[in-house]
Protein backbone atom coordinates (compact mmCIF):
# COMPACT_ATOMS: atom_id res chain seq x y z
CA UNK A 1 0.00 0.00 0.00
CA UNK A 2 1.34 3.43 -0.92
CA UNK A 3 1.06 6.28 1.54
CA UNK A 4 2.03 9.94 1.28
CA UNK A 5 5.57 10.18 2.72
CA UNK A 6 4.83 13.26 4.86
CA UNK A 7 1.73 11.62 6.31
CA UNK A 8 3.71 8.49 7.09
CA UNK A 9 6.30 10.53 8.97
CA UNK A 10 3.59 12.30 10.98
CA UNK A 11 1.81 9.01 11.66
CA UNK A 12 4.94 7.12 12.75
CA UNK A 13 6.15 9.89 15.06
CA UNK A 14 2.74 10.55 16.59
CA UNK A 15 3.08 9.89 20.33
CA UNK A 16 -0.53 8.85 20.74
CA UNK A 17 -1.35 5.20 20.24
CA UNK A 18 -0.94 4.65 16.50
CA UNK A 19 -3.53 2.78 14.48
CA UNK A 20 -2.49 -0.55 12.98
CA UNK A 21 -0.71 -0.28 9.65
CA UNK A 22 -2.14 -2.24 6.72
CA UNK A 23 0.57 -3.20 4.22
CA UNK A 24 0.17 -5.12 0.97
CA UNK A 25 2.43 -8.18 0.87
CA UNK A 26 2.98 -7.86 -2.88
CA UNK A 27 0.57 -10.68 -3.64
CA UNK A 28 -2.59 -8.65 -3.01
CA UNK A 29 -2.92 -9.73 0.62
CA UNK A 30 -3.08 -7.04 3.32
CA UNK A 31 -1.13 -7.67 6.48
CA UNK A 32 -1.71 -5.67 9.64
CA UNK A 33 1.15 -4.50 11.85
CA UNK A 34 1.55 -2.82 15.21
CA UNK A 35 4.15 -0.06 15.26
CA UNK A 36 6.89 -0.66 17.79
CA UNK A 37 9.38 2.10 16.94
CA UNK A 38 10.28 4.67 14.28
CA UNK A 39 13.51 6.52 13.61
CA UNK A 40 15.07 8.59 10.86
CA UNK A 41 18.68 7.65 10.14
CA UNK A 42 20.78 9.31 7.45
CA UNK A 43 17.63 10.83 5.94
CA UNK A 44 15.83 7.49 5.69
CA UNK A 45 12.69 6.70 7.68
CA UNK A 46 12.76 3.28 9.37
CA UNK A 47 10.21 1.54 11.55
CA UNK A 48 9.95 -1.65 13.53
CA UNK A 49 6.61 -3.34 13.00
CA UNK A 50 5.16 -6.45 14.58
CA UNK A 51 2.62 -8.45 12.57
CA UNK A 52 -0.71 -9.13 14.26
CA UNK A 53 -0.86 -12.56 12.62
CA UNK A 54 2.04 -14.98 12.92
CA UNK A 55 4.26 -15.01 9.83
CA UNK A 56 5.73 -18.34 8.75
CA UNK A 57 9.43 -18.48 9.58
CA UNK A 58 9.19 -15.64 12.10
CA UNK A 59 9.24 -16.22 15.83
CA UNK A 60 5.98 -15.13 17.48
CA UNK A 61 7.84 -12.45 19.46
CA UNK A 62 9.83 -11.05 16.54
CA UNK A 63 9.21 -7.86 14.63
CA UNK A 64 10.35 -6.70 11.21
CA UNK A 65 12.27 -3.60 10.17
CA UNK A 66 10.95 -1.58 7.24
CA UNK A 67 12.20 1.54 5.48
CA UNK A 68 9.97 4.00 3.65
CA UNK A 69 10.98 5.06 0.17
CA UNK A 70 10.42 8.56 -1.20
CA UNK A 71 7.09 7.54 -2.70
CA UNK A 72 5.75 6.27 0.61
CA UNK A 73 6.16 2.55 0.01
CA UNK A 74 7.17 0.44 2.99
CA UNK A 75 10.06 -1.88 2.05
CA UNK A 76 11.42 -4.70 4.20
CA UNK A 77 15.02 -4.11 5.29
CA UNK A 78 17.08 -6.98 3.93
CA UNK A 79 20.50 -6.12 5.36
CA UNK A 80 21.27 -7.38 8.84
CA UNK A 81 23.60 -4.45 9.58
CA UNK A 82 20.85 -1.90 8.88
CA UNK A 83 18.26 -3.86 10.90
CA UNK A 84 20.74 -4.14 13.79
CA UNK A 85 21.33 -0.38 13.68
CA UNK A 86 17.60 0.34 13.83
CA UNK A 87 17.16 -2.08 16.76
CA UNK A 88 20.16 -0.46 18.52
CA UNK A 89 18.38 2.91 18.26
CA UNK A 90 15.23 1.30 19.64
CA UNK A 91 17.07 -0.16 22.62
CA UNK A 92 18.73 3.21 23.32
CA UNK A 93 15.30 4.83 23.43
CA UNK A 94 13.97 2.48 26.12
Steps between C-alpha positions, in 0.01 A plus 500: 500500500634843408472785746597866474854524644426808714190336645698187578759704688229677701322171568813311609621777731159566653534434874139396541418135450541445126241313298604167350678527167357304207771404250460308175726194490555532125259218424184703563467392863484769770695437816442700816786617721540668836760776505774440753749776415590757234823685433656707225861406428710666231185652349320166475186421699507158669245326718474181698166331447355189658246300299167432669485157336790258530722497191647167392870486583476784752505442873174609665686768698699640208438819309614616158692810396368702207625812324277746317601606152444850363167398350366373831541128440601289798789268406636218715860559609706213364842586643577374848733793574225755430241304702748472789559876489127572515456258793800662676322837474185339638684354798666837570157662511367265769 
